[in-house]
Amino acid sequence: MSAVTGAKPVRSEDAFDVDAAVTWLRGHTDPRYAQGLAGRPEVLQFSGGASNLTYLLRFPGLDLVLRRGPSGTKARGAHDMAREHRIQSALAPVFPYVATMVAFCDSPDVMGSDFYVMERLVGTVPRREMPVDLSPEQAGRLCESMLDVLAELHSVDAQACGLDTLGKGEGYVRRQVDGWSARYRQAHTPGQPDFEEVMAWLDEVQPDDVRSGIIHNDYKLDNLVLSPDDPTRIVGLFDWEMATIGDPLMDLGAALAYWVQADDDEDFHAFRRVPTHLPGMLTRDQMVAGYCQRMDVDISPRQALFYQAYGLFRLAVIAQQIYYRYANGQTTNEAYAVFGPAVQILDRRLRRLLD
């Protein structure tokens, strides 16, 4: 992850038996980690995500990261630790941006749920603001690096690395439109937008799948690790919980949902979570053009609008699923409360985009 950036004391509701986890880890890891696992680790919790739980284990001579799913979740299948571990293990030989996997545990006796441990990716992680100053030229280079890494992922041969069974075959776009619509209706809470007009529009204008490949499904600046020596160079990509086989253009659309550019309205800037507004950052249109050039694909303006609208709606569903947990008392984490207003901002954004 980062050099403790975003890591805080563990919330009481997310605590686990550290001694049990460390004891298990010492008996189930490669011998090369034995010396580093000596002593009792300091345990911190990363606060950047709102889905799976991520912890930093700081041993005296080694930093590791532990991932597990939360309790009381509404979204089915969204917290499959075995799947996350498998994806990253399979990608490691062909995609140099995944963390090295250390161990996977499926015994409920250790923590009550599956978890896996990986090496920490060393570098900086952009959050709402960049951790280091970027010149406009550097900001542009970082955007180009983002496109390079995304295109590299989408060019991985899924069959060759054993991940071709992740998806369900043709019809990915249709399944996403239908699936996210159903998930929103299921997670809806009183007072939130209904998105019925948006769902009808997506259903009407959706294109066929363009191609199929491995997609990350949560590709954004705060899931990237930047080199500590060069903030325009990407050294890591994490949070693989939603990765699958699908149309890569849908992955691009999902990524653009987070892309708040300098000339966007005040409402959308209030929603901004990553520093895509900085001088020199590419616009959404430039990101689309750069991606299509790298992947040698052509899309119409209507297709481009569909992918962006899909990305915004999908983000609204994810935010609503998280807010559902808060609204129904499944978590006391006050950070989840902001996802309700975020859904409303996305509703207004989509209405303006589709007018």
N, C-alpha and C positions, 0 to 999 in steps of 0.2 A: 504494500500500500504506500504510505508515505512515511516520512521520518516523524512519526507520532502526530502529524498534523491531523486534526479531527478525532484523535483518540482521547477519551475521557474515562473517568471512573465508571465501572459497570453499574447500570441501573439495577435496582433491587429486583425488579420483575424479570430481568434477563440474566440473573446470576446463575452459576452452575457450580458443581463440585469440582473445583480446580484440582485437588489432590487426586481424585478418581481419574480425571482426564489425563493428568500427567503420568500417573502410574500406568494407565493403559498405553499411552503414547510410548513410554520407554520400552514396553514389551512388543511393540508392533511397528517399529521403524527400522530403517536401514542402519547398520552399525556405524556408519559415518556420522550420524547425528548424536551418537551416545554421549560424547564429551560435552556437546552443547546443551544437552538436556539435564545437566547436573544442576542441583539447586531447585528452589521453588520460584516460579516466574511471577513477575508483576503482571497483572491482567488488566488491560484497558479495553474499552469498547469503542469501536468506530461509530461515529454518529452520522456519517454521510448518507446511509441508506435507510429505508423505512420498510424493508421487506425481510429478507434473511438477515440474521444477526452475525456480525463480524467482530472478532476480538483480536487484540494483539497480545501475544504471549511473549514477554520480555524475560528470557532467561539471562543469567549473567554473561553467557557467551554466545547467545543465539536469539534472534527474533523470529518468531513464527506467527502465522495468522490462522485462526480457527473460524470455521463457518458452520452455522447450524440454522435451522428454520425456527420461526417463532411459534409460540403456542396460540391457540384461538384464532386460526386464520380462516377467512371466508373463501379464498381462492383455491380451488382444488388443483393439486399437482404442481403448485407454484414453488414448492419448497423441497424438491427432490435432491437431497445431497448426493446420493449415489450417481445421479445423472450429471450433476455439475462436475463431480470428480472425474467421471468417465470422459466427458467432453474435453476437459482440460488435459487429461492424461493423453488422450488420442491426438490432440492438436500439437502438443509439445514438440514432436519431431519435425513438424512442417510449418509451424506458425510461432515465431520466436517471441511472442508477446504475452504468453500465458505464464503464470507462476509455476514453479516446480512443485508437484504434489508430493507430500510427505507420507500421509496415511489417511485411510478412510475407516470409520467405525460405524457398524450397523447394529451394535449391541445396545439394547435399551437399558442395560444395567449400568452403563457408564454415565450417561447424561440424560437418559430418558428419551432421547431422539438421536437420529443419525447425525454425524458431523464429519468433517474432514479438516485436515491440517495441511498447510502449504507454506513454502518459504515466502518471506516478505519481499515484495518488489520494492527495491530501493529507488527513491526519487521523489518528486513533488507531484501533488495532485491538485489541479485547479478546482476551486470551489466557486462561490459566487464571484470572488475576485481572484486574479492571478496571484500566486504566492511570490512571484518575482515580476519586476517591471519588464514589459516587452515594447520594443520599438514597433512602429507600424510595419516595417519590413519583417521583423521577427514574427509578428502576429500573423501576417500573410503566410509565412513559411510553416507556422504551426498548423494552419488550416490545410495547406497542401500535404503536410505529413498525415493529418487525420484522413484525408482522402486516400493517400497511398496505403495506409494500414487497412482501411475499410475495403479497398479494392483487392488488397492481398488476401484478406480473409475470404472474400467472395470468390476468389480464384482457386481456393484450396479444393483439391479433389476429395470430396466427401467419401466416396467409395474406397479410395486408396488408403485413407486413414481410419476406416471402419466406422464412420459416422453416418453412412447413407440411410440407416434405419431410423434415424432421429425423427424424420418427417413422415407425412402420410401420402406423399406423391402429389400428382397434379391437383389443381384446384385450391392452391394455397390462398390466393387473394379472396376467393369466395368464402373459404373457411374463416378467414380473419374478419371479414365484414360481418358474417353471421355470428361468429363466436364473440367478438367484442360487443356487439349489440346485445346479445343475450346476457353477457356478463354485466353490462351496465344496468340492464333492467333488474337483474338479480340483486345487485349491490345498491340500488337506488334507496335513498333515505328521504324522508319528508323535507320539503323546502329546497331540494336540489333540482337543477334543470332536467327535463326529460329527454332531450336530444333526439326526439322522434323525427324532426325534419332533417337533421344531419344524417341519421341512420338511413332514412329513405333516400337521400341524395347519394350516399355512398353505395347503396344497393343498386341504384339506377345506373350510375356512371362507371362502375368498377370495370377495369380492363381485365383481359385474360392474363395469366402468368406470362412473364417475358422469358424467364429462365429460372433455374433452381440451383441453390447452393447453400452452404453453411452461412447462417446469419446470426449475429450477436443479439439483436433485438433490444438492446439498451445502450447503444453506442453514443456516448456523449463525453464531453471534456472531463467531467468529474468521475468517469470510470477509466480514465487514462492515467498512466504514470509517465511523467516527463523526466528525461535525464537530468540529474543534478548538475551536470556540466553544460548542458545545452537545452534550454526550455523549449526549443522547437523540435526536439527529437523525442519520439515516443518510444519508451522501453517496456511498457506493460499495458495490458488491457484486462480488467477484472469484472466481476459481477456477471457470470455466465448463466444465471438461473433461467433466463428466457431464451437461450440459444436453441436453434432448431434448424431444420432444412426448410427453405422457403424461397420466395422471390426476393432477390437482393434489393430490388427497388423499393420494396416495402420496408426493408431495413433502413434505407436512406430516408424514406419518409418519416419513420419513427425517430431517426436522429435529428431531423430538421425541426421536430416539434419543440426541441429545447433551444433552437437557434434564434435568439432575440437579437436582432441587428440594430445598429445605431439609430436608424430612422423609424423604428417601430413606435407605436403610440405608448403613452404613459401607462396604460392599463397592462400591456404586455411586459413592459419593463419592470413593473412591480412583481411580475411572476418570474423574472429572470433568476436562474440558479447557477449559471456558468457565464464566464466573461466573453461571450461571443459578440459583444457590442463594442469592443475596443477598436481604436483606429487601426486600420490595416487588415482587420478580419474580413474574410470574404462574406458576401451576402448569401442568402439562401439560393437565389438564382445562380450565383457563381459556383456555389457548392454543387448544385445539380449539374451544371454544365461541366465542371471539372470531373465529377464522378462519371458522367456519361462518356466523356472523352477517354478516361482511363479504361472503362469497361467496353468501349466500342458499341454503345447502344444509342438509339435515337428514341426520344419520347416526345409526344405532342404537348402543347401547353395545357390541354385538358387533363392529360395523364399526370403531368407535374402537379397540377392543382389537386387531383385525386390523392396522390401520395402524401402531399403536405396535409390535406384535410384528414386523411386516415391517421397520420401520425399524431395530430392534435387530438382527435377523438380517442384514439387508443390511450394517449396520455391521460385524458380526462377519466377514462375507465379505471386505469391504474390508481389514479389519485382518489377516485370514489371508493374503490375497494379498500384502500388504506383508511380513508375517512370512515367507512362503514365500521371498521374495528373500533375506532374511537367512539363513534356515535352509539354503538351498542355495548359499550363498557368492556370490550375485550382487551383494552390496553389503557393504562393511565398515563401514557407518555403524551405530554401536552404538545409535543412537536407534531403529533398527528392531527391536531385540531386545524392546522392551517390548510390541510388538504381540501376541506370543504369549500372555502373561498377560492382556492386554486381551480376547482372544477367550474365554478361560476365564471372566473376569468377566461378559462378555455372555451366555455360556451359563448361568451361575447366575442372572443377572437374568431371562432368558427363562423359565427353569423356574419361578421364583417368580411371574412375571407370569401364566403360563398354568395354574398350579395351581388 
